[in-house]
Amino acid sequence: KIVLAVQYLQKELPVRLAHAVQLFQHLPYIVAVNPHILEVMLVNLVTFDALRGLPPVETYEQAKHYAGFAMHAAQLHMNFLPTLVSGISAAKMLPSELGVSATELDLFMDDVVRQRLNRRVILAHIAALVEAFQKKTAHDEDWLGAFHGRCSPAEEIGHATEIVRELSMRRFGKCPEVRIEGDKDAVFKYLPGHLKYILFELLKNAVRHTVDWSMRQRTEQLPPVIVRICDSPDRLYIKIQDLGGGFGAEAVRHAWEWGGRKKFQIKDSLQLPETMDTGDAGDVDKTEELIRTKRGEMEAFIKSYSQTDKPPIGLTEWIFTEHGSDMGGLTTSRHGLPVARAYARYLGGDIAIETLHGVGSTVYVTLGGLDSGDRITF
């Protein structure tokens, strides 16, 4: 079964990477040659070439080597989102007469991130199965690869709260209480790493806005952030409510945009530079030099793989390594909310925001999970 799983991985990964490269090739030239966007496309292209060159998997040893090699190559993708969002932010600053549509760029990002989630979950899941088989030790029966059969929202809320509290104390010297209510004993089949990131991003916003609003209102006592868990036979719901002053309707409409827009800022916390690098679009020599340099660095890294390397990290560690040890602190990352929604939608869920300016905001998280009966497209 391990060999069959890795054979599926070997068949699917190059195809999915080729589709990712194709998405970049359909971008307008002035966007595609941005150094940040070009670098991400090259990562996909170099990884595609490296995986395509491996011999067919037929034995367990070959399966173990392929899974380890693929996870090693995937480390090139660690800075994928911050790098790509920087490029998209720059592209949105281009003059409108160049024909670059912010809406089309957001759709492009939705497609790229969805494809990347598919690749990453498949790879992390099968690599975890290979590692568990290799260790031949008693494995937690609740785990199957990257999925946990009894994922506890209350526990993940607690973990995310600890991180947010530490960041809030470091930045503001205080933090509101995060109060958990509702079905605290609820469990469901899910990807704990995805849930932890979703909760972290939403709690981070709620805590930051609550503290910031109290400072503006010159009030000492911080109102609590209320998190309610609601279980049901086919869905799990989480409501996060704060009294952090809310924000305007215009900001809500643009909350899901990748990289934000210069004109619209949520609570003045989204700051874009006055000038942004759009790449040397007209300098073919510089573009080709960048391609040669980056490609050489990536190929050298991939070739450095050795089976004596430490085992691949799990999906949760992968996600939190990607976003930094402190997940970017309490500042707006320009992609936190869109990523959180992409994670929720990946397994049939969604995120919605309602806000009352001058009072606070309520975020509704719907989590489908593997119990929902929805067809999950990998």
ROSE-733949 format. One record per residue: residue in one letter; x negated, y negated, z negated of N, C-alpha, C in turn. Coordinates in steps of 0.1 Angstrom, whole numbers, padded with zeros to 4 digits, always signed. Example, Ala and Ser with C-alpha at 12.3 -4.5 7.8 and 13.67 -1.06 7.14 Angstrom:
# ROSE-733949
a-0132+0057-0078-0123+0045-0078-0132+0033-0078 s-0128+0022-0071-0137+0011-0071-0129+0000-0079 
END
This chain:
# ROSE-733949
k-0008+0012+0000+0000+0000+0000-0009-0013+0000 i-0020-0012-0007-0029-0024-0007-0034-0027+0007 v-0038-0016+0014-0043-0017+0027-0033-0023+0036 l-0020-0018+0035-0009-0023+0044-0007-0038+0041 a-0007-0042+0028-0005-0056+0024-0016-0065+0031 v-0028-0060+0030-0039-0069+0036-0039-0068+0051 q-0034-0057+0057-0032-0057+0071-0022-0068+0076 y-0011-0069+0068-0001-0079+0070-0007-0093+0069 l-0016-0095+0059-0022-0108+0057-0031-0111+0069 q-0039-0101+0073-0048-0103+0084-0040-0106+0097 k-0029-0101+0099-0021-0104+0110-0014-0118+0110 e-0010-0122+0098-0002-0134+0096-0011-0147+0095 l-0022-0146+0088-0029-0158+0085-0034-0165+0097 p-0041-0159+0107-0045-0166+0119-0034-0172+0127 v-0023-0165+0127-0011-0170+0135-0006-0183+0128 r-0005-0183+0115+0000-0194+0108-0010-0206+0108 l-0023-0203+0108-0033-0214+0109-0032-0220+0123 a-0030-0212+0133-0029-0217+0147-0017-0226+0148 h-0006-0223+0142+0006-0231+0142+0003-0245+0135 a-0005-0244+0124-0008-0256+0117-0017-0265+0125 v-0027-0260+0132-0035-0268+0141-0026-0274+0152 q-0017-0267+0157-0008-0272+0168+0000-0284+0163 l+0004-0284+0150+0011-0296+0145+0002-0308+0146 f-0010-0307+0142-0019-0318+0143-0022-0323+0157 q-0022-0313+0167-0025-0317+0181-0013-0324+0187 h-0002-0324+0181+0010-0331+0186+0011-0345+0180 l+0002-0349+0171+0002-0362+0166-0002-0372+0176 p+0002-0385+0176-0004-0395+0185-0019-0396+0183 y-0026-0399+0193-0040-0399+0193-0046-0409+0182 i-0040-0420+0181-0045-0430+0172-0043-0425+0157 v-0034-0416+0155-0032-0410+0142-0042-0398+0140 a-0043-0390+0150-0050-0377+0149-0065-0379+0147 v-0071-0391+0152-0085-0393+0150-0088-0400+0137 n-0079-0403+0129-0082-0408+0116-0091-0398+0109 p-0102-0402+0103-0112-0392+0097-0105-0382+0087 h-0096-0387+0079-0090-0378+0069-0081-0368+0075 i-0073-0372+0085-0064-0363+0092-0073-0353+0100 l-0083-0358+0107-0091-0350+0115-0098-0339+0107 e-0103-0343+0095-0109-0333+0086-0100-0322+0082 v-0088-0325+0079-0078-0314+0075-0076-0305+0087 m-0074-0311+0099-0072-0302+0111-0084-0293+0113 l-0096-0298+0111-0108-0290+0112-0109-0279+0102 v-0105-0281+0090-0104-0271+0080-0096-0259+0085 n-0084-0262+0090-0075-0252+0095-0082-0245+0107 l-0088-0252+0116-0094-0246+0128-0106-0237+0124 v-0115-0242+0116-0126-0234+0112-0122-0222+0104 t-0112-0223+0095-0107-0211+0088-0101-0201+0098 f-0094-0206+0108-0088-0197+0118-0099-0189+0126 d-0110-0196+0130-0120-0190+0137-0127-0179+0128 a-0129-0183+0115-0136-0173+0107-0128-0161+0104 l-0115-0162+0102-0107-0150+0099-0105-0142+0112 r-0104-0149+0123-0101-0141+0135-0113-0132+0139 g-0125-0136+0134-0137-0129+0138-0140-0117+0129 l-0132-0114+0119-0134-0102+0111-0128-0090+0117 p-0134-0078+0114-0129-0065+0120-0116-0061+0114 p-0108-0054+0121-0095-0049+0116-0097-0042+0103 v-0087-0044+0094-0088-0037+0081-0082-0023+0082 e-0089-0013+0078-0085+0001+0079-0087+0008+0066 t-0096+0003+0058-0099+0010+0045-0097+0001+0033 y-0097+0006+0021-0095-0002+0009-0107-0012+0008 e-0119-0007+0010-0131-0016+0009-0130-0027+0019 q-0125-0025+0031-0123-0036+0041-0112-0045+0036 a-0102-0039+0030-0091-0048+0025-0096-0057+0013 k-0104-0051+0005-0109-0059-0007-0118-0070-0001 h-0126-0067+0009-0135-0077+0015-0127-0088+0022 y-0117-0085+0029-0109-0095+0036-0102-0104+0027 a-0096-0098+0016-0089-0107+0007-0098-0116+0000 g-0110-0111-0005-0120-0120-0011-0125-0131-0002 f-0128-0127+0011-0133-0136+0020-0122-0147+0023 a-0110-0143+0025-0099-0153+0028-0097-0163+0016 m-0098-0158+0004-0097-0167-0008-0109-0176-0009 h-0121-0171-0005-0133-0180-0005-0131-0191+0005 a-0127-0187+0018-0125-0197+0028-0114-0207+0024 a-0104-0203+0016-0093-0212+0012-0098-0223+0003 q-0110-0221-0003-0115-0232-0012-0117-0245-0004 l-0119-0243+0010-0121-0255+0018-0108-0264+0018 h-0097-0257+0015-0084-0264+0015-0080-0271+0002 m-0089-0271-0008-0086-0276-0021-0082-0291-0021 n-0089-0299-0013-0086-0313-0012-0076-0317-0001 f-0069-0307+0004-0060-0308+0015-0050-0320+0014 l-0043-0320+0003-0032-0330+0001-0037-0344-0001 p-0046-0346-0011-0051-0360-0012-0057-0366+0000 t-0065-0357+0007-0072-0362+0020-0062-0365+0030 l-0052-0356+0033-0042-0358+0043-0033-0370+0040 v-0029-0372+0028-0020-0383+0024-0028-0396+0026 s-0041-0396+0023-0049-0409+0026-0048-0412+0041 g-0049-0402+0049-0048-0405+0064-0034-0409+0068 i-0024-0403+0062-0010-0407+0066-0007-0421+0061 s-0012-0425+0049-0010-0438+0044-0017-0448+0053 a-0029-0445+0058-0035-0454+0068-0027-0455+0080 a-0022-0444+0085-0014-0444+0098-0002-0453+0096 k+0005-0453+0085+0017-0460+0083+0014-0475+0082 m+0001-0479+0081-0003-0493+0081-0006-0498+0095 l-0006-0490+0105-0009-0494+0118+0003-0503+0124 p-0001-0512+0133+0009-0521+0139+0020-0513+0146 s+0033-0517+0144+0044-0510+0150+0044-0508+0165 e+0037-0518+0171+0037-0517+0186+0028-0506+0191 l+0021-0499+0183+0013-0487+0187+0022-0475+0188 g+0035-0476+0183+0044-0465+0185+0043-0454+0174 v+0037-0458+0163+0036-0448+0152+0048-0449+0143 s+0056-0439+0142+0068-0439+0134+0066-0433+0120 a+0069-0441+0109+0067-0436+0095+0076-0424+0093 t+0088-0425+0098+0097-0414+0097+0092-0401+0103 e+0086-0402+0115+0080-0390+0121+0068-0385+0113 l+0060-0394+0108+0049-0390+0099+0054-0382+0087 d+0065-0387+0081+0070-0380+0069+0075-0366+0073 l+0081-0364+0085+0086-0351+0090+0074-0342+0093 f+0063-0348+0098+0051-0341+0100+0046-0335+0087 m+0045-0344+0077+0040-0339+0064+0049-0328+0058 d+0062-0330+0059+0071-0319+0054+0068-0306+0061 d+0066-0306+0074+0062-0293+0081+0049-0288+0077 v+0039-0297+0076+0025-0292+0072+0025-0286+0058 v+0031-0293+0049+0031-0288+0035+0039-0275+0034 r+0051-0274+0041+0058-0262+0041+0050-0250+0046 q+0044-0252+0057+0035-0241+0063+0024-0238+0054 r+0018-0248+0047+0007-0245+0038+0012-0237+0026 l+0023-0240+0021+0029-0233+0010+0031-0218+0013 n+0036-0216+0025+0038-0202+0030+0024-0194+0030 r+0014-0201+0036+0001-0194+0037-0005-0192+0023 r-0004-0202+0014-0010-0201+0001-0004-0190-0007 v+0009-0190-0007+0016-0180-0016+0014-0166-0011 i+0014-0164+0002+0011-0150+0008-0003-0146+0004 l-0013-0155+0006-0027-0152+0003-0029-0149-0012 a-0024-0158-0021-0026-0157-0035-0019-0144-0040 h-0007-0141-0035+0001-0130-0039-0007-0117-0036 i-0011-0115-0024-0018-0103-0020-0032-0102-0026 a-0039-0113-0028-0052-0113-0035-0050-0109-0049 a-0039-0113-0056-0037-0109-0069-0034-0094-0070 l-0027-0089-0060-0024-0074-0060-0037-0066-0059 v-0046-0071-0050-0058-0064-0048-0067-0065-0060 e-0067-0076-0067-0075-0078-0079-0070-0068-0090 a-0057-0068-0092-0051-0059-0102-0054-0045-0099 f-0053-0041-0087-0056-0027-0083-0071-0024-0085 q-0080-0034-0082-0094-0032-0084-0098-0030-0098 k-0092-0038-0107-0095-0037-0121-0090-0024-0128 k-0079-0018-0122-0074-0006-0127-0071-0006-0142 t-0067-0017-0147-0064-0019-0161-0049-0020-0163 a-0044-0019-0175-0030-0021-0178-0025-0034-0174 h-0016-0035-0165-0011-0048-0160+0002-0052-0166 d+0004-0064-0169+0016-0069-0175+0028-0065-0165 e+0037-0057-0169+0048-0052-0160+0057-0064-0155 d+0056-0075-0162+0064-0086-0157+0058-0093-0145 w+0046-0091-0142+0039-0097-0131+0039-0088-0119 l+0041-0094-0108+0039-0087-0095+0032-0097-0086 g+0019-0095-0085+0011-0105-0077+0012-0118-0084 a+0016-0128-0076+0017-0142-0081+0030-0145-0087 f+0040-0136-0086+0053-0138-0092+0055-0132-0106 h+0062-0139-0114+0065-0134-0127+0080-0131-0129 g+0083-0119-0133+0097-0115-0134+0105-0121-0145 r+0098-0127-0155+0105-0133-0167+0099-0147-0170 c+0099-0155-0159+0094-0169-0161+0103-0177-0170 s+0097-0183-0180+0105-0190-0190+0104-0205-0187 p+0115-0212-0183+0114-0227-0181+0111-0234-0194 a+0116-0229-0206+0113-0236-0218+0098-0236-0221 e+0091-0224-0219+0077-0223-0221+0069-0232-0211 e+0074-0232-0199+0067-0241-0189+0069-0256-0192 i+0081-0259-0197+0083-0273-0201+0073-0277-0212 g+0072-0267-0222+0063-0270-0233+0048-0272-0228 h+0044-0263-0219+0030-0264-0213+0028-0278-0206 a+0038-0281-0198+0037-0294-0191+0037-0306-0200 t+0045-0305-0211+0046-0316-0220+0033-0318-0228 e+0026-0307-0231+0013-0309-0238+0003-0317-0229 i+0003-0314-0216-0006-0321-0207-0002-0336-0206 v+0011-0338-0205+0016-0352-0203+0014-0360-0216 r+0016-0353-0228+0014-0360-0240+0000-0364-0242 e-0010-0356-0239-0024-0359-0240-0028-0371-0231 l-0022-0371-0219-0025-0382-0210-0019-0395-0214 s-0007-0394-0220+0000-0406-0225-0007-0412-0237 m-0012-0403-0246-0019-0408-0258-0032-0414-0254 r-0039-0409-0244-0051-0414-0239-0050-0427-0233 r-0039-0429-0225-0037-0442-0218-0030-0453-0226 f-0019-0449-0233-0011-0458-0240-0012-0458-0256 g-0017-0447-0261-0018-0446-0275-0005-0441-0282 k+0005-0437-0273+0017-0433-0279+0024-0425-0268 c+0034-0417-0272+0042-0408-0262+0056-0406-0268 p+0066-0407-0260+0079-0404-0265+0081-0389-0267 e+0090-0385-0275+0094-0371-0278+0100-0365-0265 v+0096-0353-0262+0102-0346-0251+0111-0335-0258 r+0124-0337-0257+0133-0328-0264+0140-0318-0255 i+0138-0305-0258+0144-0295-0249+0157-0290-0255 e+0167-0290-0246+0181-0286-0250+0186-0275-0241 g+0198-0270-0244+0204-0260-0235+0200-0246-0237 d+0199-0239-0225+0196-0224-0225+0181-0222-0226 k+0175-0223-0239+0161-0222-0241+0156-0208-0238 d+0164-0198-0239+0160-0184-0238+0161-0179-0223 a+0165-0188-0214+0167-0184-0200+0153-0179-0194 v+0154-0169-0186+0142-0164-0178+0147-0161-0164 f+0138-0161-0155+0141-0158-0141+0129-0155-0133 k+0130-0149-0121+0119-0145-0113+0114-0157-0105 y+0101-0161-0107+0097-0173-0101+0081-0174-0100 l+0076-0184-0094+0062-0187-0094+0059-0197-0105 p+0053-0192-0116+0050-0201-0127+0042-0214-0123 g+0032-0212-0115+0024-0223-0111+0032-0234-0104 h+0042-0230-0095+0050-0240-0089+0059-0247-0099 l+0065-0240-0108+0074-0246-0118+0066-0255-0127 k+0054-0251-0131+0046-0260-0140+0043-0273-0133 y+0040-0272-0120+0036-0285-0113+0049-0294-0112 i+0060-0288-0108+0073-0296-0107+0076-0303-0120 l+0075-0295-0131+0078-0301-0144+0068-0312-0149 f+0056-0309-0146+0045-0319-0149+0048-0332-0142 e+0050-0331-0129+0052-0343-0121+0064-0351-0126 l+0075-0345-0129+0087-0352-0133+0086-0357-0147 l+0080-0349-0156+0078-0354-0170+0068-0365-0171 k+0058-0365-0162+0048-0375-0162+0055-0389-0158 n+0064-0388-0148+0071-0400-0144+0080-0405-0155 a+0087-0396-0161+0097-0400-0172+0090-0406-0184 v+0078-0400-0188+0071-0405-0199+0065-0419-0196 r+0059-0420-0184+0052-0432-0181+0062-0444-0180 h+0074-0441-0174+0084-0452-0173+0090-0455-0186 t+0091-0445-0195+0097-0448-0209+0087-0457-0217 v+0074-0454-0216+0065-0462-0224+0063-0476-0218 d+0063-0476-0204+0061-0489-0197+0073-0498-0200 w+0085-0492-0200+0097-0500-0202+0098-0506-0216 s+0094-0497-0226+0094-0502-0240+0084-0513-0242 m+0073-0512-0235+0063-0523-0237+0068-0536-0231 r+0075-0535-0219+0081-0547-0213+0092-0553-0222 q+0100-0544-0229+0111-0549-0237+0106-0552-0251 r+0093-0550-0254+0087-0552-0267+0094-0545-0278 t+0097-0532-0276+0103-0524-0286+0093-0513-0291 e+0093-0511-0304+0083-0502-0309+0087-0487-0308 q+0100-0485-0310+0105-0471-0310+0108-0466-0296 l+0102-0455-0293+0104-0449-0279+0116-0440-0279 p+0125-0442-0270+0136-0432-0268+0131-0419-0263 p+0137-0408-0267+0132-0395-0263+0135-0392-0248 v+0127-0383-0242+0130-0378-0229+0137-0365-0231 i+0150-0364-0226+0158-0352-0228+0157-0342-0216 v+0153-0330-0219+0152-0320-0209+0163-0309-0212 r+0173-0307-0203+0183-0297-0206+0182-0286-0196 i+0181-0273-0200+0181-0262-0192+0195-0256-0191 c+0199-0253-0179+0213-0247-0177+0211-0235-0168 d+0214-0223-0174+0213-0211-0167+0226-0207-0160 s+0226-0199-0149+0238-0194-0143+0234-0181-0136 p+0244-0174-0131+0240-0161-0125+0231-0162-0113 d+0232-0172-0105+0224-0173-0092+0215-0185-0091 r+0215-0194-0101+0207-0206-0101+0203-0209-0115 l+0192-0217-0116+0188-0223-0128+0186-0238-0126 y+0192-0246-0135+0191-0260-0134+0184-0266-0145 i+0176-0277-0142+0169-0285-0153+0173-0299-0150 k+0177-0306-0161+0180-0320-0160+0170-0328-0169 i+0163-0337-0163+0154-0345-0171+0159-0360-0171 q+0161-0365-0183+0168-0378-0185+0159-0387-0193 d+0156-0399-0188+0148-0409-0196+0156-0422-0197 l+0151-0430-0206+0156-0444-0207+0145-0453-0204 g+0139-0451-0193+0127-0459-0189+0130-0471-0180 g+0142-0475-0179+0145-0487-0172+0150-0485-0158 g+0148-0473-0153+0152-0470-0139+0144-0478-0129 f+0149-0478-0116+0143-0487-0106+0154-0489-0095 g+0151-0498-0086+0160-0502-0076+0164-0492-0066 a+0175-0494-0059+0180-0485-0049+0170-0484-0038 e+0164-0495-0034+0154-0494-0023+0143-0485-0026 a+0138-0486-0038+0127-0477-0042+0131-0462-0043 v+0143-0459-0046+0148-0446-0046+0148-0440-0032 r+0153-0448-0023+0153-0443-0009+0139-0440-0004 h+0129-0446-0009+0116-0444-0004+0107-0435-0013 a+0114-0429-0024+0106-0422-0033+0100-0409-0028 w+0107-0404-0017+0102-0391-0011+0093-0393+0000 e+0089-0405+0003+0080-0407+0014+0065-0403+0011 w+0058-0397+0020+0044-0393+0018+0035-0405+0020 g+0028-0408+0009+0019-0420+0010+0025-0433+0007 g+0038-0434+0006+0045-0446+0003+0044-0456+0014 r+0050-0468+0012+0049-0479+0022+0045-0491+0014 k+0038-0500+0021+0033-0512+0014+0044-0521+0009 k+0055-0521+0016+0066-0530+0012+0073-0526+0000 f+0074-0512-0002+0082-0507-0013+0074-0500-0023 q+0075-0505-0036+0067-0499-0046+0076-0496-0058 i+0074-0484-0064+0082-0480-0075+0075-0485-0088 k+0082-0494-0095+0077-0499-0107+0063-0505-0106 d+0059-0510-0095+0046-0517-0092+0035-0507-0095 s+0037-0494-0096+0027-0485-0099+0020-0478-0087 l+0027-0481-0075+0021-0476-0063+0013-0487-0056 q+0000-0486-0056-0008-0497-0051-0016-0492-0039 l-0013-0498-0027-0021-0494-0015-0031-0505-0013 p-0043-0501-0008-0053-0512-0005-0048-0521+0006 e-0054-0533+0005-0050-0543+0015-0054-0539+0029 t-0066-0533+0030-0071-0528+0043-0073-0513+0042 m-0070-0505+0052-0071-0491+0051-0078-0486+0064 d-0087-0476+0062-0095-0471+0073-0086-0463+0082 t-0085-0467+0095-0077-0460+0104-0085-0452+0114 g-0098-0451+0111-0107-0442+0119-0112-0450+0131 d-0123-0444+0137-0128-0451+0149-0121-0445+0161 a-0109-0449+0163-0100-0444+0173-0106-0446+0187 g-0113-0457+0189-0118-0459+0203-0133-0455+0205 d-0139-0450+0195-0153-0446+0195-0154-0431+0196 v-0155-0426+0209-0155-0411+0211-0167-0405+0205 d-0179-0412+0206-0191-0406+0201-0191-0404+0186 k-0185-0414+0179-0185-0412+0164-0175-0401+0161 t-0164-0400+0168-0154-0390+0165-0161-0376+0167 e-0168-0374+0178-0174-0361+0181-0185-0358+0171 e-0192-0368+0167-0203-0366+0156-0196-0362+0143 l-0185-0368+0140-0178-0364+0127-0174-0349+0128 i-0168-0346+0140-0164-0332+0142-0175-0322+0140 r-0187-0325+0147-0198-0316+0146-0203-0315+0132 t-0204-0326+0125-0209-0326+0111-0200-0318+0102 k-0188-0322+0102-0178-0315+0093-0177-0300+0096 r-0176-0297+0109-0175-0283+0112-0187-0275+0108 g-0199-0281+0109-0211-0274+0105-0211-0271+0090 e-0207-0281+0082-0206-0280+0067-0196-0269+0063 m-0185-0269+0070-0174-0259+0067-0179-0245+0070 e-0185-0243+0082-0189-0230+0086-0200-0225+0077 a-0209-0233+0073-0220-0229+0063-0214-0225+0050 f-0203-0231+0045-0197-0227+0033-0190-0214+0034 i-0183-0212+0045-0176-0199+0047-0186-0188+0048 k-0197-0190+0054-0207-0179+0056-0214-0176+0043 s-0213-0185+0033-0220-0182+0020-0212-0172+0011 y-0201-0167+0016-0193-0157+0008-0201-0145+0005 s-0199-0140-0008-0205-0128-0012-0195-0121-0021 q-0194-0108-0020-0184-0100-0028-0188-0100-0043 t-0200-0105-0046-0204-0106-0060-0199-0119-0066 d-0192-0127-0058-0186-0140-0063-0176-0136-0074 k-0173-0146-0083-0163-0143-0093-0149-0141-0086 p-0140-0134-0093-0127-0131-0087-0120-0144-0083 p-0111-0143-0073-0104-0155-0069-0094-0160-0080 i-0093-0173-0081-0084-0179-0091-0069-0176-0088 g-0061-0176-0098-0047-0174-0096-0040-0186-0090 l-0027-0184-0087-0020-0195-0080-0018-0207-0089 t-0016-0205-0102-0014-0217-0111-0027-0225-0112 e-0039-0218-0114-0052-0224-0114-0055-0231-0101 w-0051-0225-0090-0053-0231-0077-0046-0244-0076 i-0033-0245-0080-0026-0257-0079-0032-0268-0087 f-0035-0265-0100-0040-0275-0109-0055-0279-0106 t-0062-0270-0100-0076-0274-0095-0075-0283-0084 e-0065-0281-0075-0063-0289-0063-0060-0303-0067 h-0052-0305-0077-0048-0319-0081-0056-0325-0091 g-0067-0318-0096-0076-0324-0106-0073-0319-0120 s-0083-0319-0128-0081-0314-0142-0070-0321-0150 d-0069-0334-0147-0058-0341-0155-0047-0345-0145 m-0046-0338-0134-0035-0340-0124-0033-0355-0120 g-0045-0362-0119-0044-0376-0115-0040-0386-0126 g-0040-0381-0139-0035-0390-0150-0021-0393-0149 l-0017-0405-0154-0003-0409-0153+0000-0419-0142 t-0010-0420-0133-0007-0429-0122+0000-0422-0111 t+0006-0430-0102+0014-0425-0091+0004-0420-0080 s+0005-0407-0076-0004-0401-0067-0001-0403-0052 r+0011-0409-0049+0015-0411-0036+0020-0399-0029 h+0019-0387-0036+0025-0375-0030+0031-0366-0041 g+0031-0370-0053+0036-0361-0064+0050-0357-0062 l+0060-0366-0060+0074-0363-0059+0076-0355-0046 p+0071-0358-0034+0074-0350-0023+0068-0336-0024 v+0057-0334-0031+0051-0321-0033+0060-0313-0043 a+0065-0319-0053+0073-0313-0063+0086-0308-0056 r+0092-0316-0047+0104-0312-0040+0101-0301-0030 a+0089-0301-0024+0086-0290-0015+0084-0277-0022 y+0079-0277-0034+0077-0265-0043+0091-0260-0046 a+0100-0269-0050+0114-0265-0054+0121-0259-0042 r+0120-0265-0030+0127-0260-0018+0122-0247-0013 y+0109-0245-0016+0103-0233-0011+0110-0220-0015 l+0116-0219-0027+0124-0208-0031+0138-0211-0033 g+0143-0220-0024+0158-0222-0023+0163-0232-0032 g+0155-0240-0039+0159-0251-0048+0159-0265-0042 d+0159-0275-0051+0159-0289-0046+0157-0298-0058 i+0154-0310-0055+0153-0321-0066+0161-0333-0061 a+0169-0339-0070+0176-0351-0067+0174-0361-0079 i+0174-0374-0075+0172-0384-0085+0184-0394-0085 e+0189-0397-0097+0199-0407-0099+0193-0417-0109 t+0195-0430-0106+0189-0440-0115+0198-0452-0117 l+0197-0458-0129+0205-0470-0132+0195-0481-0136 h+0194-0490-0127+0184-0501-0129+0186-0508-0143 g+0176-0509-0151+0177-0515-0164+0180-0506-0175 v+0183-0493-0171+0187-0483-0182+0177-0471-0181 g+0178-0463-0171+0169-0452-0170+0172-0443-0158 s+0166-0431-0157+0168-0422-0146+0171-0408-0150 t+0178-0401-0142+0181-0387-0144+0176-0379-0132 v+0168-0369-0134+0164-0360-0123+0170-0346-0125 y+0176-0341-0114+0182-0328-0114+0174-0319-0106 v+0169-0308-0112+0161-0298-0105+0169-0285-0104 t+0171-0281-0091+0178-0268-0089+0167-0258-0085 l+0167-0246-0092+0157-0236-0089+0163-0223-0084 g+0160-0219-0072+0166-0207-0067+0160-0195-0072 g+0147-0193-0071+0141-0181-0076+0144-0169-0067 l+0139-0158-0072+0142-0145-0064+0154-0138-0068 d+0161-0144-0078+0174-0138-0082+0186-0144-0075 s+0183-0155-0068+0195-0163-0062+0201-0157-0050 g+0195-0147-0044+0201-0141-0032+0198-0148-0020 d+0192-0160-0020+0188-0167-0009+0177-0160-0001 r+0178-0161+0012+0167-0155+0020+0155-0164+0020 i+0144-0159+0015+0132-0167+0015+0123-0164+0027 t+0120-0174+0034+0112-0173+0046+0097-0175+0043 f+0089-0164+0044+0075-0165+0042+0067-0168+0055 
END
